[in-house]
Amino acid sequence: MLETSARLLRLLSLLQVRRDWSGAELASRLDVTTRTVRNDVDRLRRLGYPVDAAPGVAGGYRLGESATMPPMLLEDDEAVAIAIALRSAAASAQGVGEASVRALLKLQRILPSRLRERLESFRVATLALPGSGTDADPDVLVTIAAAVRNAERLRFDYASHSGSPSRRDVEPYRLIAGSGRWYLFAWDTERGAWRTFRVDRARLHLPVGPRFTPKPLPSDDVIAEHVARGIGRATWRFRARVVVHAPADHVRQRIPVPLTVTEHARDRCEIMVGSDDPRTLALYLGMLDAEFDVIDAPELVIALRDLAARFERAAGADA
């Protein structure tokens, strides 16, 4: 009985994560037969979860919209309190921001209409103070997260770092929190390339859609480097190219700022790093514990010399 209950919770979690599942996919994830999947779906329906099923080759299972809260799980006040807390956490793009968006997306799918109205009343009555750190509207984040899950195209007006406006039509793939902000990793259909967008600079056009066939995603490392490079281009005031006499992994582990690493040899790589101040970047490079050469960055050279002179004076004073 405990094994069956655990499997039902796992099945419910899968149905909430993605829009459509085939019976074979669910059976493979749960390590059971398709017949067991059908039986478990019937059990979920008896518990109050509206799981829709479509027959045929293209058919499958989908968690229905506008479901009522299943009994004995959460009281109404508890559900609203959790949704409010998730909205606040999601907007911050800090710590558990990404998990908060996913959880809020799941919760809003099963909230009955009476609780959605209470949550909307709270949203209307809430005012974010200037400088409070709120980065993106949770409703926008949930809309984008749903489009990612359902493979639905997004259209929005976008303002670049310089303020130049443009209209974008993209296929969304990842919603990522980084450097205190939210970013969307997507395929730009007009430019035919992967792009990174700051969510707070996008003004969505609703409704979303139509559906698209997902492309093979780059690896997580490639996505992370692409997003870091996009963040850097959008926020750095100062950039520098540095050749480091150490492996690429050594550099990535020691510099806590977005950077692009190109490995030239087993013990030699080139990095493109950025900062708002060359003195800060000089301190970061000092954490490398490796020899390095600065290429075409005179401001960084001056900062390194000033830092070296300061350290030398400090060491001489203690001698």
Backbone bond lengths (Angstrom), bond angles and torsions (degrees), N, CA, C in turn:
res aa  C-N    CA-C-N  psi(-1)  N-CA   C-N-CA  omega(-1)  CA-C   N-CA-C  phi
1 M - - - 1.458 - - 1.526 111.26 -
2 L 1.361 117.07 -42.86 1.452 120.71 178.38 1.516 111.23 -63.10
3 E 1.354 116.16 -38.32 1.458 120.10 178.92 1.524 110.60 -63.64
4 T 1.339 116.70 -41.28 1.465 120.98 178.88 1.525 110.87 -64.99
5 S 1.323 117.99 -42.59 1.465 121.30 179.53 1.517 111.32 -63.15
6 A 1.331 116.66 -42.94 1.465 120.06 178.64 1.523 110.54 -63.22
7 R 1.322 116.63 -39.01 1.469 120.51 179.87 1.528 110.98 -66.59
8 L 1.342 116.79 -37.93 1.468 120.34 177.94 1.534 110.85 -62.98
9 L 1.331 116.82 -41.66 1.459 119.96 177.94 1.519 110.76 -64.18
10 R 1.327 116.82 -39.88 1.470 120.57 177.90 1.524 110.67 -65.23
11 L 1.334 116.76 -41.98 1.465 121.13 178.00 1.529 110.37 -61.77
12 L 1.329 116.77 -44.39 1.454 120.58 179.55 1.530 111.04 -62.23
13 S 1.331 116.80 -40.63 1.458 120.84 178.58 1.525 111.13 -62.28
14 L 1.314 117.42 -42.16 1.469 120.89 178.65 1.525 111.00 -63.32
15 L 1.324 116.99 -42.34 1.464 120.60 -179.06 1.525 111.55 -65.64
16 Q 1.331 117.43 -27.04 1.455 120.81 179.77 1.520 112.24 -83.45
17 V 1.325 117.57 -24.51 1.456 121.04 -177.34 1.526 111.62 -76.79
18 R 1.331 117.68 -38.96 1.466 121.17 -175.81 1.507 110.51 -127.91
19 R 1.330 117.10 151.99 1.456 121.31 -174.60 1.525 112.25 -68.68
20 D 1.331 118.29 -50.23 1.467 122.56 -174.47 1.520 111.27 -124.41
21 W 1.336 115.28 139.94 1.466 122.10 176.29 1.527 108.48 -135.80
22 S 1.311 116.56 138.64 1.461 119.05 170.21 1.526 108.75 -83.99
23 G 1.329 115.55 158.31 1.458 118.58 178.58 1.519 111.86 -60.81
24 A 1.340 116.32 -37.51 1.467 120.15 -179.78 1.526 111.24 -65.55
25 E 1.349 117.51 -39.22 1.469 120.25 178.76 1.522 111.40 -63.92
26 L 1.327 115.93 -44.88 1.460 119.18 179.47 1.528 111.15 -64.54
27 A 1.334 116.33 -40.69 1.467 120.07 179.50 1.525 110.22 -61.69
28 S 1.346 116.14 -40.16 1.460 119.86 179.76 1.522 111.25 -66.67
29 R 1.337 117.42 -42.31 1.464 120.61 -179.83 1.529 111.79 -65.72
30 L 1.324 116.57 -35.91 1.462 120.99 -176.21 1.526 113.38 -92.49
31 D 1.356 114.77 -7.47 1.470 120.80 -178.91 1.532 111.50 59.96
32 V 1.340 115.34 46.48 1.465 121.87 177.82 1.524 107.84 -136.10
33 T 1.329 116.51 -178.94 1.460 120.94 177.13 1.530 110.00 -87.06
34 T 1.341 115.98 162.71 1.465 119.65 177.53 1.530 110.67 -64.36
35 R 1.336 117.12 -29.18 1.455 119.61 176.87 1.525 110.85 -65.22
36 T 1.331 116.89 -40.51 1.459 120.52 176.91 1.524 110.61 -63.39
37 V 1.339 116.32 -37.81 1.465 120.11 177.28 1.524 109.91 -60.32
38 R 1.330 116.74 -44.99 1.469 120.16 179.27 1.526 110.99 -60.32
39 N 1.327 116.05 -42.69 1.463 119.74 179.25 1.528 111.57 -64.55
40 D 1.356 116.24 -40.42 1.464 119.44 179.73 1.526 111.06 -68.01
41 V 1.317 117.44 -35.98 1.460 120.55 176.80 1.528 109.81 -62.23
42 D 1.335 117.08 -41.19 1.469 120.63 176.93 1.528 110.72 -61.54
43 R 1.330 117.34 -38.79 1.469 120.41 178.76 1.529 110.42 -64.57
44 L 1.338 116.92 -41.87 1.457 119.70 178.51 1.525 111.15 -62.25
45 R 1.317 116.86 -38.73 1.467 120.32 178.54 1.520 111.03 -63.20
46 R 1.329 116.06 -39.92 1.463 119.23 179.19 1.527 111.37 -66.85
47 L 1.342 116.87 -24.56 1.459 121.13 178.34 1.524 112.49 -84.68
48 G 1.332 117.12 -3.26 1.458 120.37 176.71 1.510 115.86 107.76
49 Y 1.347 118.41 2.25 1.459 121.37 178.84 1.525 109.68 -90.72
50 P 1.347 119.08 119.22 1.472 120.74 -179.62 1.524 111.04 -80.62
51 V 1.315 117.31 90.49 1.462 121.67 178.30 1.526 108.16 -92.57
52 D 1.339 115.76 117.20 1.456 120.53 179.19 1.523 109.98 -86.62
53 A 1.324 116.22 146.01 1.468 121.62 179.19 1.518 109.10 -132.17
54 A 1.338 115.92 139.14 1.465 122.09 176.89 1.520 108.90 -122.64
55 P 1.330 118.81 129.93 1.459 121.35 -178.22 1.530 111.66 -78.66
56 G 1.320 116.01 170.76 1.456 121.28 174.05 1.514 113.06 95.67
57 V 1.355 114.51 178.58 1.465 120.80 -177.07 1.523 111.38 -62.84
58 A 1.334 116.42 -40.53 1.461 120.57 -178.41 1.528 112.43 -88.42
59 G 1.309 117.19 6.02 1.457 120.97 -176.60 1.508 112.55 -80.97
60 G 1.323 114.71 -176.35 1.452 119.71 179.65 1.509 110.43 164.68
61 Y 1.338 115.75 -157.85 1.456 121.86 -176.46 1.521 110.23 -120.29
62 R 1.330 115.14 148.36 1.456 121.57 179.79 1.526 108.05 -150.41
63 L 1.349 115.33 137.03 1.460 119.30 175.80 1.519 108.32 -75.54
64 G 1.337 116.74 122.83 1.451 121.50 -175.49 1.513 113.26 -66.86
65 E 1.324 115.56 156.33 1.459 121.86 178.59 1.536 110.07 -81.75
66 S 1.337 115.21 162.21 1.472 122.95 174.86 1.524 112.76 57.23
67 A 1.297 115.65 39.25 1.466 119.09 177.58 1.519 110.00 -73.74
68 T 1.313 116.96 152.83 1.461 121.06 173.15 1.518 108.86 -84.13
69 M 1.313 115.42 154.55 1.457 118.70 177.14 1.522 109.55 -65.04
70 P 1.331 118.58 126.39 1.465 120.39 179.17 1.527 110.04 -61.90
71 P 1.304 118.08 147.11 1.464 121.11 -177.55 1.521 112.54 -67.20
72 M 1.348 115.55 150.21 1.456 124.18 171.32 1.526 113.57 72.30
73 L 1.326 117.75 10.91 1.460 118.57 178.10 1.522 111.30 -101.06
74 L 1.330 117.27 -57.33 1.461 121.11 179.08 1.525 109.68 -138.08
75 E 1.325 115.98 138.30 1.453 119.97 169.96 1.522 108.53 -72.53
76 D 1.341 117.62 159.27 1.459 120.62 -178.29 1.526 111.69 -56.24
77 D 1.338 116.82 -47.31 1.459 120.29 -178.66 1.527 111.24 -62.74
78 E 1.320 116.61 -36.52 1.464 120.15 178.76 1.526 110.92 -66.23
79 A 1.332 116.24 -41.89 1.463 120.31 -179.95 1.529 110.97 -63.12
80 V 1.342 116.96 -43.59 1.462 120.98 179.42 1.530 110.27 -66.01
81 A 1.335 117.03 -41.93 1.466 120.57 179.93 1.528 111.03 -61.65
82 I 1.323 116.43 -41.21 1.464 120.23 179.27 1.521 110.30 -65.82
83 A 1.337 117.46 -42.86 1.461 121.12 179.80 1.530 110.80 -62.15
84 I 1.335 117.63 -41.16 1.460 121.07 178.74 1.531 110.45 -63.53
85 A 1.325 116.56 -44.88 1.466 120.29 179.36 1.523 111.35 -63.28
86 L 1.338 117.12 -39.46 1.463 120.67 179.26 1.521 111.19 -66.81
87 R 1.336 117.32 -38.18 1.464 120.27 177.70 1.529 110.82 -60.64
88 S 1.321 116.29 -43.91 1.465 120.25 -179.38 1.523 110.82 -65.74
89 A 1.334 116.77 -43.12 1.464 120.47 -179.93 1.517 111.41 -67.73
90 A 1.334 117.13 -38.45 1.461 120.86 -178.63 1.516 111.30 -65.18
91 A 1.312 117.81 -39.06 1.466 120.96 -175.86 1.522 112.49 -67.16
92 S 1.317 117.83 -23.09 1.460 120.33 -171.98 1.517 113.57 -79.06
93 A 1.327 118.31 -24.31 1.474 122.59 -176.31 1.523 111.60 58.46
94 Q 1.319 117.31 25.31 1.454 121.73 179.69 1.524 109.15 -121.60
95 G 1.318 116.07 149.16 1.460 120.46 173.98 1.508 113.61 59.43
96 V 1.342 116.32 -103.98 1.464 121.40 -175.27 1.527 111.74 -96.66
97 G 1.330 117.52 25.48 1.460 120.75 -176.88 1.508 114.01 -55.87
98 E 1.348 117.46 -47.98 1.461 120.56 -177.53 1.526 111.17 -63.97
99 A 1.332 116.56 -44.72 1.464 119.94 178.59 1.526 110.76 -63.87
100 S 1.332 116.68 -33.63 1.466 120.05 -179.96 1.522 111.41 -65.66
101 V 1.331 116.86 -40.01 1.462 119.86 178.51 1.524 110.75 -63.63
102 R 1.334 116.56 -44.30 1.466 119.86 179.53 1.523 111.01 -62.30
103 A 1.339 115.68 -44.08 1.467 119.50 -179.32 1.524 111.29 -66.50
104 L 1.347 116.84 -39.56 1.458 120.26 178.85 1.519 111.07 -64.94
105 L 1.325 116.60 -38.42 1.465 121.12 177.37 1.522 110.70 -60.87
106 K 1.329 116.94 -44.29 1.458 120.69 178.84 1.524 111.62 -64.99
107 L 1.337 115.94 -44.66 1.454 119.95 -176.16 1.525 111.64 -65.21
108 Q 1.335 117.36 -43.19 1.458 120.39 -177.71 1.532 112.08 -66.37
109 R 1.323 116.95 -24.56 1.467 119.57 178.76 1.521 111.63 -68.62
110 I 1.321 117.43 -28.28 1.462 118.98 -175.34 1.524 113.08 -109.88
111 L 1.344 117.55 -0.01 1.468 118.53 177.79 1.530 110.10 -68.92
112 P 1.323 118.39 129.45 1.462 120.18 173.66 1.522 110.36 -67.42
113 S 1.321 117.41 162.09 1.464 122.64 -172.83 1.532 112.08 -58.23
114 R 1.347 117.59 -36.96 1.468 119.15 -177.21 1.526 110.95 -63.98
115 L 1.342 117.07 -34.02 1.458 119.88 179.69 1.518 110.83 -79.81
116 R 1.333 117.26 -32.09 1.459 119.30 175.89 1.525 110.38 -62.86
117 E 1.321 116.98 -37.43 1.462 120.85 178.68 1.526 110.88 -64.92
118 R 1.327 116.82 -39.97 1.464 119.92 178.45 1.524 110.74 -66.20
119 L 1.316 117.39 -39.22 1.456 121.44 178.75 1.531 110.46 -67.01
120 E 1.320 117.29 -39.55 1.465 121.00 178.27 1.528 110.38 -65.62
121 S 1.329 117.70 -37.96 1.463 120.87 177.48 1.525 110.59 -61.13
122 F 1.316 116.07 -40.98 1.462 119.50 177.46 1.523 110.69 -63.36
123 R 1.335 117.51 -42.96 1.465 121.11 -178.50 1.524 110.96 -61.90
124 V 1.323 116.80 -43.88 1.466 120.94 -178.71 1.527 110.85 -64.72
125 A 1.334 116.04 -35.80 1.468 120.38 -175.62 1.519 113.04 -84.24
126 T 1.332 117.97 -3.84 1.462 121.29 -175.61 1.522 110.72 -97.49
127 L 1.336 116.24 137.16 1.457 122.17 178.15 1.517 108.53 -123.55
128 A 1.349 116.05 124.64 1.464 120.44 176.23 1.519 109.27 -84.85
129 L 1.335 117.38 125.24 1.456 121.03 -179.26 1.522 110.03 -72.92
130 P 1.341 118.72 144.42 1.462 120.97 175.65 1.516 110.29 -57.62
131 G 1.346 115.39 136.25 1.452 119.91 179.67 1.501 114.12 79.72
132 S 1.338 117.48 8.50 1.472 119.77 -178.85 1.514 111.96 -78.12
133 G 1.350 117.32 -8.49 1.457 119.99 176.63 1.503 114.04 93.74
134 T 1.359 118.42 -0.32 1.453 119.98 178.13 1.515 109.50 -64.56
135 D 1.305 117.33 125.75 1.451 121.42 -171.38 1.512 112.78 -102.32
136 A 1.317 119.35 -39.52 1.457 121.89 -175.98 1.516 109.71 -147.71
137 D 1.333 115.36 150.20 1.457 121.96 178.25 1.530 108.82 -68.20
138 P 1.345 118.12 124.33 1.475 119.49 179.41 1.522 113.16 -56.82
139 D 1.348 117.89 -32.46 1.464 119.57 177.90 1.523 110.95 -64.01
140 V 1.328 116.33 -38.40 1.473 120.37 177.38 1.523 109.98 -66.77
141 L 1.343 116.28 -42.35 1.467 120.05 179.53 1.531 110.89 -61.65
142 V 1.328 116.77 -43.39 1.463 120.31 -179.86 1.525 110.51 -66.37
143 T 1.345 117.69 -38.91 1.461 120.83 177.83 1.525 110.88 -62.44
144 I 1.331 116.61 -43.44 1.466 120.14 178.76 1.521 110.65 -66.98
145 A 1.345 116.81 -42.84 1.466 119.95 179.19 1.526 111.02 -60.46
146 A 1.328 117.06 -40.28 1.461 120.50 178.11 1.524 110.90 -65.69
147 A 1.339 117.65 -38.88 1.461 120.93 178.20 1.525 110.96 -65.25
148 V 1.329 116.76 -37.36 1.473 120.40 175.88 1.524 110.18 -62.95
149 R 1.328 115.98 -47.68 1.464 120.71 -178.45 1.518 111.85 -63.94
150 N 1.325 116.86 -40.10 1.468 120.77 -174.41 1.521 113.54 -92.41
151 A 1.350 117.29 2.25 1.472 122.01 -178.11 1.528 110.91 54.06
152 E 1.348 115.36 56.26 1.456 122.61 179.39 1.530 109.50 -117.16
153 R 1.319 116.09 135.43 1.460 120.30 -177.66 1.525 111.34 -68.83
154 L 1.346 114.68 152.28 1.456 122.02 178.16 1.525 109.42 -118.69
155 R 1.321 115.76 141.18 1.461 121.81 173.68 1.524 107.56 -122.94
156 F 1.327 116.48 133.82 1.458 119.16 -178.81 1.528 110.95 -157.46
157 D 1.338 114.45 156.05 1.460 121.75 170.34 1.519 107.06 -86.95
158 Y 1.340 115.38 137.18 1.467 118.94 -173.29 1.520 110.23 -131.64
159 A 1.334 115.69 137.88 1.461 122.17 176.24 1.526 108.60 -109.25
160 S 1.320 117.30 121.94 1.454 121.72 -179.58 1.526 110.51 -72.80
161 H 1.351 116.43 177.34 1.463 121.42 179.39 1.528 111.29 -59.51
162 S 1.349 116.74 -33.48 1.466 120.88 179.25 1.518 112.89 -82.90
163 G 1.358 116.53 -6.59 1.453 120.51 -179.83 1.507 114.42 96.47
164 S 1.344 117.32 -0.06 1.464 120.84 -179.22 1.526 109.66 -69.91
165 P 1.356 118.01 128.17 1.471 120.30 -179.25 1.522 111.77 -85.55
166 S 1.313 115.76 151.31 1.465 121.27 174.77 1.517 108.34 -155.96
167 R 1.320 116.57 161.20 1.462 121.33 176.51 1.522 107.56 -112.01
168 R 1.313 116.76 130.49 1.462 121.59 -173.92 1.525 110.94 -119.26
169 D 1.329 114.36 144.67 1.469 122.98 173.11 1.522 105.64 -127.18
170 V 1.332 117.13 112.27 1.463 119.94 -170.61 1.516 111.61 -132.00
171 E 1.336 113.75 159.91 1.460 122.23 169.37 1.532 106.65 -103.54
172 P 1.337 118.53 111.02 1.466 121.01 -174.57 1.535 112.03 -80.54
173 Y 1.341 115.90 140.05 1.467 120.14 -178.57 1.528 113.39 -126.57
174 R 1.314 118.44 -38.26 1.468 120.17 -178.38 1.527 110.13 -141.99
175 L 1.327 116.17 141.86 1.458 123.57 171.86 1.522 106.22 -111.73
176 I 1.337 116.83 120.18 1.460 120.72 -167.65 1.525 110.21 -128.77
177 A 1.332 116.24 135.31 1.461 122.01 174.68 1.517 108.54 -97.52
178 G 1.339 116.29 131.66 1.458 120.13 179.39 1.509 111.43 -164.20
179 S 1.325 117.00 142.31 1.468 123.08 178.61 1.529 111.83 54.02
180 G 1.336 116.40 35.73 1.452 120.97 177.00 1.510 115.10 76.74
181 R 1.342 118.05 12.04 1.460 121.31 -179.32 1.518 110.30 -137.40
182 W 1.347 115.20 168.99 1.450 121.89 176.87 1.526 109.80 -102.69
183 Y 1.345 115.86 138.49 1.459 122.10 179.97 1.525 109.84 -130.81
184 L 1.328 115.12 146.98 1.460 122.19 176.53 1.515 108.53 -110.60
185 F 1.325 116.52 125.14 1.468 122.47 173.76 1.524 106.79 -98.36
186 A 1.330 116.77 119.75 1.459 120.41 -170.98 1.523 110.88 -148.58
187 W 1.345 114.31 163.80 1.467 121.42 174.30 1.523 107.75 -96.08
188 D 1.333 116.63 117.08 1.462 121.95 178.94 1.527 108.04 -80.36
189 T 1.335 116.64 112.07 1.473 120.76 -172.91 1.521 112.57 -67.82
190 E 1.336 118.69 -33.22 1.458 120.74 -178.87 1.524 111.78 -77.98
191 R 1.327 117.69 -36.11 1.457 121.55 -178.86 1.519 112.44 -90.30
192 G 1.336 116.55 -12.97 1.458 120.38 177.88 1.513 113.53 62.10
193 A 1.345 116.99 43.49 1.457 120.18 -177.12 1.519 109.83 -156.25
194 W 1.357 115.74 159.81 1.454 121.38 174.83 1.520 108.84 -73.10
195 R 1.329 116.46 137.73 1.454 121.17 -179.20 1.535 109.85 -137.87
196 T 1.336 115.61 154.81 1.457 122.66 175.05 1.523 108.74 -115.72
197 F 1.335 117.25 131.00 1.460 122.19 -177.31 1.530 109.96 -124.92
198 R 1.325 116.39 139.25 1.455 120.33 171.30 1.517 108.87 -78.05
199 V 1.329 116.89 125.33 1.465 121.08 -174.12 1.522 111.49 -63.37
200 D 1.342 118.00 -37.44 1.462 119.62 -177.16 1.526 112.90 -70.40
201 R 1.339 117.56 -10.31 1.463 120.94 176.78 1.525 112.32 -98.75
202 A 1.319 117.26 1.70 1.465 121.54 -178.21 1.527 110.30 -103.70
203 R 1.321 116.28 137.87 1.461 122.57 174.58 1.520 107.68 -116.89
204 L 1.323 115.35 104.39 1.460 120.53 -171.88 1.521 112.33 -67.69
205 H 1.354 115.11 146.12 1.456 121.91 169.44 1.529 107.05 -102.78
206 L 1.312 117.08 123.27 1.456 121.82 -178.58 1.520 110.16 -109.55
207 P 1.333 117.91 151.91 1.467 127.41 0.01 1.526 112.16 -76.42
208 V 1.330 115.02 164.95 1.457 120.43 176.79 1.522 109.45 -78.02
209 G 1.332 115.64 171.74 1.463 120.00 176.85 1.506 110.33 118.46
210 P 1.324 117.13 172.16 1.461 128.64 3.12 1.535 112.35 -81.57
211 R 1.335 114.91 -178.93 1.466 120.54 178.08 1.526 110.01 -69.57
212 F 1.340 116.69 155.13 1.468 121.63 176.66 1.521 109.52 -137.00
213 T 1.307 115.10 159.17 1.468 120.95 176.48 1.524 108.39 -87.22
214 P 1.335 119.14 116.00 1.466 120.72 -175.68 1.519 112.88 -59.38
215 K 1.328 115.88 140.73 1.455 122.74 174.81 1.526 109.13 -85.22
216 P 1.328 117.96 158.29 1.468 119.20 173.88 1.528 109.81 -61.65
217 L 1.304 116.39 127.09 1.457 120.90 -178.14 1.523 110.85 -79.07
218 P 1.341 117.68 145.58 1.469 119.20 168.84 1.526 109.85 -61.90
219 S 1.314 115.97 167.89 1.467 119.35 178.04 1.522 109.81 -65.76
220 D 1.346 115.90 162.24 1.462 120.27 180.00 1.528 111.42 -59.87
221 D 1.343 117.06 -36.27 1.460 120.20 179.17 1.520 110.98 -64.83
222 V 1.337 116.55 -41.81 1.470 120.53 179.82 1.527 110.07 -66.03
223 I 1.356 116.66 -42.56 1.461 120.30 178.44 1.529 110.09 -61.62
224 A 1.336 116.48 -46.08 1.463 120.44 -178.99 1.525 111.04 -60.59
225 E 1.332 117.32 -41.31 1.463 120.36 179.92 1.526 110.55 -68.61
226 H 1.335 116.90 -39.09 1.468 121.02 179.11 1.527 110.33 -63.04
227 V 1.344 116.37 -45.67 1.458 120.41 -179.93 1.526 110.43 -65.80
228 A 1.338 117.39 -43.04 1.463 120.69 179.07 1.522 110.71 -60.73
229 R 1.338 116.46 -40.41 1.458 120.27 178.68 1.524 110.69 -65.32
230 G 1.347 116.13 -40.89 1.463 119.89 178.02 1.512 112.01 -65.18
231 I 1.342 116.19 -40.95 1.469 120.03 177.43 1.522 110.03 -62.14
232 G 1.332 115.70 -42.26 1.456 119.62 -179.22 1.512 112.62 -62.76
233 R 1.334 116.17 -45.67 1.462 119.58 -179.84 1.521 111.15 -61.54
234 A 1.333 116.08 -31.27 1.461 119.46 -175.93 1.521 113.14 -83.96
235 T 1.329 118.30 -20.61 1.464 118.97 -170.39 1.525 114.67 -124.39
236 W 1.326 119.97 -23.50 1.457 119.88 -175.77 1.525 111.65 -70.20
237 R 1.317 116.00 137.94 1.470 120.84 170.66 1.526 110.96 -94.64
238 F 1.335 116.25 -22.80 1.456 121.22 -177.63 1.520 109.48 -133.30
239 R 1.334 117.44 136.10 1.463 122.23 179.88 1.520 110.11 -129.00
240 A 1.328 114.90 150.83 1.462 119.27 179.63 1.527 110.13 -148.76
241 R 1.343 114.60 147.43 1.468 121.01 175.14 1.519 107.62 -108.83
242 V 1.330 115.83 127.86 1.462 121.61 -173.50 1.525 109.46 -133.64
243 V 1.326 117.01 133.99 1.462 122.36 173.45 1.524 107.70 -98.34
244 V 1.323 116.42 122.54 1.464 122.49 -176.37 1.525 109.38 -109.26
245 H 1.314 116.39 133.48 1.465 121.54 178.62 1.529 109.48 -88.22
246 A 1.335 114.75 65.53 1.474 122.03 -179.01 1.529 107.98 -164.44
247 P 1.342 118.30 160.54 1.470 120.60 177.91 1.522 111.91 -64.49
248 A 1.323 115.96 156.84 1.463 121.82 -179.31 1.526 111.81 -59.76
249 D 1.344 117.28 -41.80 1.464 120.03 -179.39 1.523 111.59 -62.42
250 H 1.327 116.35 -35.80 1.466 120.79 177.95 1.527 109.97 -59.96
251 V 1.332 116.35 -41.72 1.468 121.14 -178.25 1.525 110.69 -69.34
252 R 1.336 116.98 -46.55 1.470 120.50 -177.53 1.530 111.81 -58.81
253 Q 1.312 116.78 -33.77 1.461 120.72 -176.69 1.531 112.50 -76.67
254 R 1.336 117.00 -16.24 1.460 118.83 -171.13 1.525 115.86 -114.19
255 I 1.330 118.16 -13.90 1.464 119.89 179.20 1.518 109.32 -109.27
256 P 1.338 118.86 113.55 1.468 122.68 -174.79 1.528 113.91 -87.72
257 V 1.341 117.70 37.53 1.459 121.46 176.45 1.518 108.28 -130.72
258 P 1.355 118.66 157.03 1.458 120.60 177.58 1.528 110.83 -59.89
259 L 1.310 117.61 134.35 1.455 120.73 -179.70 1.519 110.70 -153.91
260 T 1.338 115.20 156.32 1.454 122.37 175.18 1.515 107.70 -107.60
261 V 1.333 117.07 128.15 1.468 121.89 -176.65 1.514 109.21 -115.97
262 T 1.334 116.58 127.92 1.468 122.74 174.45 1.520 108.13 -118.90
263 E 1.322 116.63 116.99 1.464 120.66 -176.15 1.519 109.57 -85.25
264 H 1.346 117.10 121.69 1.461 122.39 179.48 1.525 111.82 -95.72
265 A 1.305 116.93 -32.08 1.466 122.29 -179.96 1.517 107.68 -154.87
266 R 1.324 115.05 176.88 1.465 119.32 -176.29 1.526 111.63 -60.34
267 D 1.344 116.44 -34.42 1.465 120.01 -177.71 1.526 111.59 -122.02
268 R 1.331 116.47 31.74 1.458 119.87 -177.53 1.528 109.12 -153.35
269 C 1.322 117.86 131.66 1.458 120.99 178.58 1.531 109.87 -147.92
270 E 1.321 114.53 163.55 1.464 120.71 178.24 1.515 108.74 -117.50
271 I 1.323 116.88 135.75 1.458 120.64 -178.53 1.531 109.99 -124.50
272 M 1.328 115.05 145.63 1.453 122.10 171.07 1.523 106.39 -112.18
273 V 1.312 115.88 112.19 1.459 120.53 -174.90 1.518 109.84 -120.36
274 G 1.324 115.44 163.08 1.450 119.02 -179.15 1.514 111.93 -146.40
275 S 1.321 115.57 160.24 1.454 122.34 178.64 1.530 107.92 -164.71
276 D 1.318 116.81 165.09 1.458 120.32 174.64 1.526 111.81 -78.24
277 D 1.329 116.76 -15.54 1.461 120.76 -175.21 1.533 108.28 -145.12
278 P 1.344 118.82 126.90 1.475 119.88 179.56 1.523 113.07 -60.94
279 R 1.348 117.66 -25.84 1.468 119.41 178.10 1.530 110.86 -67.31
280 T 1.320 116.31 -37.94 1.470 119.58 176.12 1.517 110.29 -64.00
281 L 1.325 116.01 -42.60 1.460 119.89 179.54 1.528 111.17 -64.28
282 A 1.333 117.30 -35.47 1.465 120.74 176.93 1.524 110.80 -61.64
283 L 1.338 116.37 -39.73 1.467 119.86 177.91 1.520 110.77 -65.02
284 Y 1.342 116.81 -41.74 1.462 120.08 178.61 1.528 111.08 -61.06
285 L 1.333 116.21 -43.50 1.464 119.50 -179.78 1.524 111.00 -65.07
286 G 1.317 116.57 -29.98 1.456 119.34 176.79 1.513 113.27 -65.97
287 M 1.354 115.88 -18.82 1.462 120.40 179.21 1.523 112.19 -83.89
288 L 1.339 117.32 -3.72 1.465 120.14 -176.22 1.523 113.35 -66.94
289 D 1.347 116.33 -30.56 1.467 120.09 -173.53 1.523 109.87 55.85
290 A 1.357 115.44 44.97 1.460 121.34 -179.96 1.521 108.87 -159.00
291 E 1.345 116.33 155.60 1.455 120.90 175.32 1.525 109.49 -71.48
292 F 1.350 116.35 148.02 1.460 119.32 177.43 1.527 110.28 -152.64
293 D 1.346 115.46 158.12 1.461 123.07 178.80 1.520 108.39 -122.49
294 V 1.317 116.91 131.34 1.460 122.20 179.10 1.530 108.95 -89.29
295 I 1.347 116.66 129.89 1.464 122.39 -177.65 1.535 108.94 -111.75
296 D 1.327 116.63 117.99 1.474 121.89 172.42 1.529 112.99 52.56
297 A 1.317 117.82 49.86 1.468 121.23 176.74 1.530 108.38 -143.59
298 P 1.341 117.80 73.74 1.477 120.75 -176.23 1.522 113.56 -59.65
299 E 1.340 118.20 -32.72 1.465 119.83 179.19 1.518 111.12 -63.35
300 L 1.347 115.72 -38.62 1.462 120.13 178.84 1.525 110.56 -68.71
301 V 1.328 117.64 -37.87 1.464 121.06 178.45 1.523 110.00 -60.92
302 I 1.328 116.94 -43.95 1.473 120.83 178.32 1.525 110.70 -62.42
303 A 1.347 116.39 -43.28 1.464 120.31 -179.78 1.526 110.84 -63.29
304 L 1.334 116.97 -39.80 1.469 120.73 179.16 1.525 110.93 -65.15
305 R 1.333 116.80 -40.91 1.468 119.80 179.08 1.529 110.79 -65.24
306 D 1.340 116.69 -42.39 1.470 119.40 178.33 1.523 110.86 -62.67
307 L 1.329 116.23 -41.64 1.459 120.15 -179.83 1.525 110.89 -66.21
308 A 1.351 116.34 -41.95 1.466 120.11 179.34 1.528 110.78 -62.93
309 A 1.351 117.11 -41.33 1.462 120.62 179.84 1.532 110.40 -64.93
310 R 1.344 116.75 -39.17 1.465 120.35 179.52 1.520 110.85 -64.57
311 F 1.336 116.18 -43.59 1.462 120.12 178.94 1.535 110.83 -65.25
312 E 1.335 115.06 -38.38 1.469 118.26 -179.45 1.528 110.73 -66.26
313 R 1.341 116.91 -39.91 1.465 119.61 177.20 1.518 110.60 -64.27
314 A 1.329 115.84 -40.73 1.476 119.53 179.68 1.516 110.62 -64.11
315 A 1.319 116.86 -42.09 1.474 119.73 179.61 1.512 110.44 -67.58
316 G 1.364 118.85 -37.24 1.450 121.02 179.65 1.501 112.98 -69.11
317 A 1.338 116.49 -33.24 1.462 119.73 -179.76 1.514 112.04 -66.01
318 D 1.355 116.14 -29.25 1.477 119.94 -179.09 1.496 112.40 -88.52
319 A 1.357 117.81 -8.01 1.475 120.75 -175.05 1.527 110.17 -72.39
